[in-house]
Amino acid sequence: MDNFTMSMPTEVLFGQEMTKNLSDMIKKYNGSRVLIVYGGGSVKKTGIYDMVTDHLKENGIFYKELAGVKPNPRISSVREGIKIIRENKLDFILAVGGGSVIDASKGMAAGSTYDGDPWDFYLRKAKLEKSPLPIGVILTLAATGSEMNGGSVVSNDETERKLPFRHPMLKPKFSILDPTFPFSLPKFHTAAGITDIMAHVFEQYFSPTDSAYLSNRLAEAIMKTCIHYAPKVMENPFDYEARANILWSGTLALNELLTYGKVTDWATHLIEHEISAIYDISHGAGLAILFPNWMKFVLDEDNVNKFIEFAKNVWDVNTKGKTELDIALESIERTREFFDFLEMPSSLTEVGIDDSRLEEMADKAIIFGDLGGFKKLGKEDVLEILKMSL
């Protein structure tokens, strides 16, 4: 294993009715004037919004709100949130939603103590030097793991870019995870979230670090949990056990636990960012399209053993009488079949994307250098994966 420093400062309150602790948690971090950030209104339909606002009122906490944060959150929402924070002298951000709401909130937290445009952080033109506003989370969707990490991904409609920014100070102070909150999710969002969780694990599992045995077993446990519970939650969205296990899997998949002591990849995520930046497709859908093709492209005799491990330990592939290559390819096919079961798209054409901008996307994907830790990818490699995905 490689050397590492571990820090997981986010407090997690997991289970039913844990929102009763909300005001105490906000006050614990000296919050008294709160910006509530949420998305397209589903939190109002489900009653989560009223639950949160009634609780804040009863406990004497002032709040303003920013609604309408979109999937693939826009830098325009970040700028609007910063404006509200400054005009009202707010001191805490409460993100109520999934990864898009949390990621946008992190941009607001960083930008609220920065004199320039918050997009500078995503362009790597600025560093987070002042302490950001503290963030709390009420999670409504199992997917991104943003509720326990310091990462933020935001899109810019003007430049058609979707870029990541991360800093340890952006980790939420607390996150409330109630498995009943995703009960009302549409089937597609549940499926896309599970896909995103699996993709996060892939990015950390497929690593050139051979000695991270414990990390690999943890990764396999999370993947097998998603595979086990996906049929249950797709059949019955009110299955508490299934929702709870998938919700916790999403958090563990990207709270940095799986990164410790090893090199990770992230090439597929960065390629997908270029697709959804231009075409605004669901991140989970984009990952479902790309990942099996990335696997086929990077597979070679030097790393085939990793795919065999994946085949045996995750997919329970029967290896008797099969060549190493056959076993590896079967693991990739099983991955595609799982995404098909979730009714995720399998090609760019299926979501209305043609070949007209593939080269542009490949150029943008490597703007900060070659991609990947498992196997390095240059522009031509990225372009080939995109062509395979048509």
N, C-alpha and C positions, 0 to 999 in steps of 0.2 A: 504493500500500500504506500501511496505517496503521503508526505506530510500534509497536515491540514489544521486549520483553526475552526472550531465549531462555535456558532452563536445562534441560538434560537430564542430571541427575546419575546416573541409574540405569545401572549397568554391565550389559550384556546378554551372556550366554554362550550362543551359539546353536550347536546341532548335537548329534550323537550323543555320548553318554558324557560330556557336560559336567558331570554331577553329581560327577565325580571331583574337581572344584575346590571342592566345597561347603564343606568344613571350612576351607579356606584363606580363602574369601570371608567366612565368618562371623567368623573370627578377625581378619580385616582390619578389621572394624568393631567390634573389642573384644568380640565375643560369646563367652561360655563356658557360659552357662546359657540354654537355648533352649526356647521354647514352639513345638511343632509343631502347626499348625492344619490340619485337613482336613475333608472332607465326609462322605458317606454310606458310605464303605468301599470304593469302587472302586479307590482307591490301594492297598489291601491285596490285592485280587483280581489286580491287574495286576503286583504285585511292586514297585511304586514305593516303597511304605511300607517294606518290608524293606531295599531298597537304601539309602534315606535313613537309617534308624535304625542299620543295620549300619555305615554310613560314620561316623556321629556317634560310635558306641561305639568304633570302631577308632581314632578321633582324639581320644578323651578329652573329648568334649563332653557335658555333662549335658543331659538334656532331660525335659520333661514334655509331655503332649499334650492337645489338645482336639479331639475328634471330633464329627461330626454337624452341622456347619454346613450349613444348608439352602440350596437355591436361593432367591433373594430373602432374603438372610441376615437373621436376627432380632437385635434389640438385646439379647435375652436371652443369645444366644451371646457377644456382645461383653462383656456384664457378667460372664459366667462366665469368659471368658478373662482379664479383668482380675483377677479374684479369684485365679486360679491363678498369674498373674504375681507378684502381691504376696505371696502365701503362700509362694512358692518363691524369691523374690528373683531372678526371671529377667531377663535383660538383652538378649534378642534374640527376634524372632518369625520363624518360618519358615512361610510359607503354601505348602502343597502342594495345588494344585488349580486351579480356574478363578476367574472373577471374583468369585463369591460368597465364596469362602474368603479371597481377597485383600482384598476390601472389608471383611469382618468383621475381618480382622487389622489393617487401618488404624484401625478404630474402637478396637480394643484398644490399639494403639500410642499413640493420642491420649489415651484414657481412663486409661491406666496412670500418666500424670504429671499427672492432673487430679483435684481433690478432689471434684468433683460427679459427677452422673450423665452418662455419655457421650452419652446422647440429647440433652443440651443442645447439643452441637455441631451436630446435625442440625436442631434447632429454631432455630438461629441465636441462641441465648441465651448461648452461650459462644464465646470465640475461643481458638484454639490458641496459647498463649503460652509454654509450656515445651516443650523438645525432646521429641518422642515417642520411644518405643523404636524402634530400627532394625528394618527389615523386609527379609527376603530372600524370594524367590519361586522355586518350582519349578512351572512352568506345565504344566497337563495338558489345557487346552482353549483353542482359538482363538475368542475372542469379544469380551471387554469391553475389552481394552487396559489393564486395571488394573495390569498388571505393570510399567508404565513411566510412570504418571501419579499425581497426588496426590489422585484422587477416590475417594470411598467412598459407596455407596448402601446404606442399611439400612432394614429394615421394623420396624414396631412393631405386634405383633398386638393389643395392648390398645387402641390408638387407630386401627388400620387406616390407618396412614400409612406411606409409603415415601418417604424424603427423602435428598437428596444433601448431602454435606459434602466440601469439598476444601481442601487446603492444600499448598503446595510441600514442606513438611517431611515429608509423608506419602508421597512418592515412594519406592518401594523402593530400597534400596541396591544390590541386584543382582537380576537375574532370569535363571534358567536355562531356556532354551527348547530342548527336545529334541523334534524333529518325530515321533519314534517314540512318544512318550507318548500322543498322542491316537489311536493306531492302534485301540484297543479301544473307542472311544466308540460308543454307540448312534447309529444313523443320525439320529434326531431331534435329538440334542444337537449333532451336527456341523452339521446344517441350521440349527438355531436360532442357532448361533454365527456362521455365515456371514451370516445375516440381520442379526444384531447388528452385525457389522463394516460391512456396507453401510449400515445405519442411522446409524452413527457418522459415516461419510463424508458422508451426506446432510446431517446437521446442520451440517456445516462447509462443504459445497459450495454449498448454497443460502444465499447471502449477498448482502446489498445492496452489498457492497464490489466494485465492478466492476474495480478495478485489480490484484487479486491473481492475476495470470495464472499465475505459477509454482505457487502453492498449488492452483489449479484443475486444472492439468495433473497434479500429484502425486495429487490426489484421484481424478481419472479413471483414472490408472494402477492405483491400489489397487482401485477398483471393477471394472475390466476384468480384473484378476488373479483376483478372486473369481469373476467370471462365467466365466472360462476354466477355472479349476480345480475349480469346484463339481461339474460332471458327472463329472470324473475321480475325485474323492475319494468321491462318493456311490456310484459303481460299484465302486471298489476302495479300501476304507478304509486299505489298507496301502501305498498309493502315496506313497512318501517325498517325491518332488518336489512333488506336490500338497499334501501336508500341510505341507511346509516353507514353500511360498509362501503358503498361507492363514494359517499361524501368524504369519509375519512381517507379513502384511497386517493382521492383527488388532492387532498392536503398533503399527505405523505409523499405523493409523487413529485412534488415540486417545492418542498420546504427546505431543500438543500441536503436532506438526509442521504439521498442516494449519490450525491456528488463527492462526498468526503473520501479522500484517499485515491482518487482516480481522475483520469482525463475524460471529459465528456465531449459530445459531438455538436448538436444543434444546427447542422447544415440544413436539414429538412425544414425546420421552423423558419429559418431565414429565407429559404426559397419560397415558402408559402406566404410569408409576409409580402413579398413582391406581387404575388397573385392577388391576394385580398386587398392590397393597397389600390390596385387598379380596378378590380372587378367587384370588390366588396362582398365576396362570398363568405360563408361561415368558415371560421378558422378550422374547426373540426372537420368539415367537409373537405377543405383543401388538404389537410394532413392525411385524410383517408385516401385521397387520390394519389398523393406523392409517396407516402412511406413504402408501400410494397415495391414501387419502382426504384426508389433509392436503394432498398435492400438488394434488388436484383443487380443494380449498377455497381455497388461497392463490393459485392460478394466475389472473393477470389480465393486461391489456394492458401494464402497467408492468413485469412481470417475465417475460413470455412468452419473451424472448430467452434467459433462463437455461435454461428448459426445452428450447428449441431446441438450445442448446449441449449439454445433457445427452443429447438424442436423437441428435445427430450423433456426438458424441465418445465416448459410452459404449455406446449401443445400436446404432450404425451404421444409423440409420433413413434410408431413402431419402426425401429431401425433395422430389423432383421432382414438380411439379404439385400440391403440397399447400399448404393455407393454414398460416399460423403456428400457429393454434389446433389444427389437425389434427395437426401435427408434435408439438406439446407434449403433446397427449392421447395420442398414440401412445407417447411416452416413458413416460408413467405406466402405460399398459397393458402395456408391455414389463416394467416393474418388477413389476407384479402377476403377470405370467406367470412371471417368474423365481422369485418366492416360491411360486407354485403348483408349479413344478417341484421346489422343495425340500420340497414337501408341508407347507408352513406354512398355518395357517388364514387365511381371507380375511374372516371376519366374527366379531363377538362372539358371535352366536348359536351359531356352530359350536363354541365353547368353553364353552357353557352360560351365557352372560351375557345377561340381558334388559335392558329399559329402566328397571327399577325404581329404580336408583341412579345414573342418568346425571347428573342435576342435582347430586347430592351430589359426584360425582367432579369435575364442572366447577367447583364452588365450591372444592373443595380444591386443584385444580390452580393456581388463580390467587391462592392465599392470600398469596403474597409479591409479587403484582402481575401485570400482563399478561405474557403469554408471547411469546417469539420475537424474533429479530433480523431475519429475512428479511421477515416481515410480522407485525405485532403482533396478538395474539389476546386478546380479553377473554372473560368467562364465556360469553356467548352464542355466540361463535365456537367455543369448546371444545365446548360442548354440541352444536352442529351437526355437528362432526366425529365426535363419539361417535355421534350418531344415524345419520350416513352409514355408520358402521362396524358397525351392527347386522346 
